[in-house]
Amino acid sequence: MAEREVDFLIVGGGHAGFACAQALRDAGERGSILLVSREPDPPYDRTACTKSYLAGRAEREDVLLGGRDWPREHEVEVLVRTSVLKLAADKKRAALSNKDVVDFGAALLATGAMVRRLRVDGSKLGGVHYMRALGNADAIRRDAAEADHVVLVGGSYIGTEVAATLQAAGKRCAIVMQEDVVLERTFGPEVGGHVQGILEDHGIAVHGGEEVEAFVGEDERVTAVRTKSGLELPADLVVVGAGVVPDVQLARSAGLELGESGGIAVDARHQTSAPGIFAAGDVAEIDSGVHPAGRLRVEHWEVAAAQGRRAAAAMRGADPPPEEIPYFFSDLHDWLSYEYIGPAHAWDQVVVRGSMEDGAFSAWYLNDGCVAAVLSVDRPEDLERGRELFDKPVDADALADQAREPAVA
Ligand SMILES: Cc1cc2nc3c(=O)[nH]c(=O)nc-3n(C[C@H](O)[C@H](O)[C@H](O)COP(=O)(O)OP(=O)(O)OC[C@H]3O[C@@H](n4cnc5c(N)ncnc54)[C@H](O)[C@@H]3O)c2cc1C
């Protein structure tokens, strides 16, 4: 056991944790920084797991944030395969799984999120996977090499992205989900239906309105997915994307206040209920100054990174940079890329600008006449305008008319 002291302790080596370390050094901070991550890899781009890395178009080295040498060159100590097991918030002391006890000046909790597991028969069969980390992508790649039929459970980002990547690699993919069309919960039936059409055009079978009852197997390996309606889809590989839950184990045991979303409650400076302890990224529920929801927890990498940078400033006692409107992108192989600002928690009207058929359009989600979100496919200027008009009342007729500029009503 070693007792040691650091100026900055960062728990979690995801986008938020890395961006925090980077922002501290970029700001000229010379104090000691220790980043502790329970994963075997140093901080990497998690979003590649379903895209370039899964497709074999990027290697591990390509997806490391800042590159392999960044921590050494910037004197940031990174401990991988190590967990922070306990946090004594009042003493500003952390106990690590390598038995070190670390006293810190300020700490960031960037512990991210954990996959939601399906509790159905056959969950333990070989060939049934979840997707959160590079190790999951490695295992899926190995099984995919032998697989003909792949079933994706869940029709959101993970399901659609993995389906697109593996179908493009020559596998026969099927999506099974509770929603009627893919991505419906986030983008509604119109945009979701459009995305689904693209997936189906590329041969992906989509089964909506279904609930998985069991994974069926033989010799300890999955052979099919059965739904409650009796549908049975052949499968030698299953990837479940059923959402995530914020990883608040450490925060909860340290007695930190949690928010309504189950994330760690933080103020606009990312300060938790314990002085000197901050939180950012998927795990943090922030007091937002830009989103109409007020309190907000989102699971997008750019948001996590921006929050990590804002928290870094607060940890140094400086003013955080302005909060940005949450932004998200997704690629479905090279068939479709879309960007989104929001998220819209509710909307009563969707106005489409441009043409879905031509593959360049934006969808404006209005709530009570105000912009609640904008999704753009190849119309970056609309997304930019959407940022300016976010949460403001707009003229829906002008939005739909491309000859007119989107403007405040
Ligand atoms: C496969 C996949 C694809 C995605 N694609 C996109 C995309 O296209 N666009 C987009 O915007 N977003 C995407 N996301 C979401 C995005 O990756 C997350 O929003 C982002 O990773 C959140 O970063 P974070 O740092 O908050 O948490 P995470 O990236 O989850 O990192 C948290 C880290 O903390 C570690 N940890 C937790 N507890 C401890 C502890 N006690 N001690 C030590 N370490 C601990 C975890 O093991 C993990 O390594 C994707 C997510 C996944 C899983």
Ligand as a Chemical Component Dictionary entry (heavy atoms), coordinates in Angstrom:
data_LIG
# 
_chem_comp.id                   LIG 
_chem_comp.type                 NON-POLYMER 
_chem_comp.pdbx_formal_charge   0 
_chem_comp.three_letter_code    LIG 
# 
loop_
_chem_comp_atom.comp_id 
_chem_comp_atom.atom_id 
_chem_comp_atom.alt_atom_id 
_chem_comp_atom.type_symbol 
_chem_comp_atom.charge 
_chem_comp_atom.model_Cartn_x 
_chem_comp_atom.model_Cartn_y 
_chem_comp_atom.model_Cartn_z 
_chem_comp_atom.pdbx_ordinal 
LIG C1  C1  C 0 -20.344 1.727  -28.786 1  
LIG C2  C2  C 0 -20.687 3.165  -28.532 2  
LIG C3  C3  C 0 -20.796 4.039  -29.590 3  
LIG C4  C4  C 0 -21.086 5.390  -29.361 4  
LIG N1  N1  N 0 -21.208 6.225  -30.414 5  
LIG C5  C5  C 0 -21.471 7.529  -30.196 6  
LIG C6  C6  C 0 -21.571 8.451  -31.276 7  
LIG O1  O1  O 0 -21.491 8.076  -32.440 8  
LIG N2  N2  N 0 -21.761 9.760  -30.991 9  
LIG C7  C7  C 0 -21.855 10.202 -29.700 10 
LIG O2  O2  O 0 -22.001 11.403 -29.486 11 
LIG N3  N3  N 0 -21.788 9.358  -28.649 12 
LIG C8  C8  C 0 -21.609 8.039  -28.864 13 
LIG N4  N4  N 0 -21.540 7.169  -27.808 14 
LIG C9  C9  C 0 -21.669 7.695  -26.438 15 
LIG C10 C10 C 0 -20.317 8.189  -25.930 16 
LIG O3  O3  O 0 -19.342 7.234  -26.171 17 
LIG C11 C11 C 0 -20.419 8.514  -24.448 18 
LIG O4  O4  O 0 -21.308 9.580  -24.298 19 
LIG C12 C12 C 0 -19.055 8.875  -23.870 20 
LIG O5  O5  O 0 -18.177 7.795  -23.961 21 
LIG C13 C13 C 0 -19.198 9.292  -22.411 22 
LIG O6  O6  O 0 -17.932 9.559  -21.905 23 
LIG P1  P1  P 0 -17.678 9.503  -20.334 24 
LIG O7  O7  O 0 -16.248 9.879  -20.157 25 
LIG O8  O8  O 0 -18.712 10.230 -19.603 26 
LIG O9  O9  O 0 -17.887 7.964  -19.918 27 
LIG P2  P2  P 0 -17.272 6.620  -20.451 28 
LIG O10 O10 O 0 -16.782 6.768  -21.828 29 
LIG O11 O11 O 0 -18.281 5.562  -20.147 30 
LIG O12 O12 O 0 -15.997 6.383  -19.527 31 
LIG C14 C14 C 0 -16.115 6.106  -18.157 32 
LIG C15 C15 C 0 -14.929 5.305  -17.728 33 
LIG O13 O13 O 0 -14.863 5.274  -16.318 34 
LIG C16 C16 C 0 -14.468 3.979  -15.898 35 
LIG N5  N5  N 0 -14.839 3.792  -14.496 36 
LIG C17 C17 C 0 -16.083 3.730  -13.963 37 
LIG N6  N6  N 0 -16.012 3.614  -12.624 38 
LIG C18 C18 C 0 -14.698 3.610  -12.310 39 
LIG C19 C19 C 0 -13.993 3.493  -11.076 40 
LIG N7  N7  N 0 -14.631 3.392  -9.906  41 
LIG N8  N8  N 0 -12.647 3.491  -11.117 42 
LIG C20 C20 C 0 -11.969 3.613  -12.297 43 
LIG N9  N9  N 0 -12.598 3.720  -13.500 44 
LIG C21 C21 C 0 -13.952 3.718  -13.484 45 
LIG C22 C22 C 0 -15.219 3.081  -16.863 46 
LIG O14 O14 O 0 -14.705 1.785  -16.872 47 
LIG C23 C23 C 0 -14.990 3.851  -18.170 48 
LIG O15 O15 O 0 -13.766 3.489  -18.726 49 
LIG C24 C24 C 0 -21.286 5.826  -28.033 50 
LIG C25 C25 C 0 -21.207 4.923  -26.960 51 
LIG C26 C26 C 0 -20.907 3.600  -27.208 52 
LIG C27 C27 C 0 -20.833 2.632  -26.063 53 
# 
loop_
_chem_comp_bond.comp_id 
_chem_comp_bond.atom_id_1 
_chem_comp_bond.atom_id_2 
_chem_comp_bond.value_order 
_chem_comp_bond.pdbx_ordinal 
LIG C1  C2  SING 1  
LIG C2  C3  SING 2  
LIG C2  C26 DOUB 3  
LIG C3  C4  DOUB 4  
LIG C4  N1  SING 5  
LIG C4  C24 SING 6  
LIG N1  C5  DOUB 7  
LIG C5  C6  SING 8  
LIG C5  C8  SING 9  
LIG C6  O1  DOUB 10 
LIG C6  N2  SING 11 
LIG N2  C7  SING 12 
LIG C7  O2  DOUB 13 
LIG C7  N3  SING 14 
LIG N3  C8  DOUB 15 
LIG C8  N4  SING 16 
LIG N4  C9  SING 17 
LIG N4  C24 SING 18 
LIG C9  C10 SING 19 
LIG C10 O3  SING 20 
LIG C10 C11 SING 21 
LIG C11 O4  SING 22 
LIG C11 C12 SING 23 
LIG C12 O5  SING 24 
LIG C12 C13 SING 25 
LIG C13 O6  SING 26 
LIG O6  P1  SING 27 
LIG P1  O7  DOUB 28 
LIG P1  O8  SING 29 
LIG P1  O9  SING 30 
LIG O9  P2  SING 31 
LIG P2  O10 DOUB 32 
LIG P2  O11 SING 33 
LIG P2  O12 SING 34 
LIG O12 C14 SING 35 
LIG C14 C15 SING 36 
LIG C15 O13 SING 37 
LIG C15 C23 SING 38 
LIG O13 C16 SING 39 
LIG C16 N5  SING 40 
LIG C16 C22 SING 41 
LIG N5  C17 SING 42 
LIG N5  C21 SING 43 
LIG C17 N6  DOUB 44 
LIG N6  C18 SING 45 
LIG C18 C19 SING 46 
LIG C18 C21 DOUB 47 
LIG C19 N7  SING 48 
LIG C19 N8  DOUB 49 
LIG N8  C20 SING 50 
LIG C20 N9  DOUB 51 
LIG N9  C21 SING 52 
LIG C22 O14 SING 53 
LIG C22 C23 SING 54 
LIG C23 O15 SING 55 
LIG C24 C25 DOUB 56 
LIG C25 C26 SING 57 
LIG C26 C27 SING 58 
# 
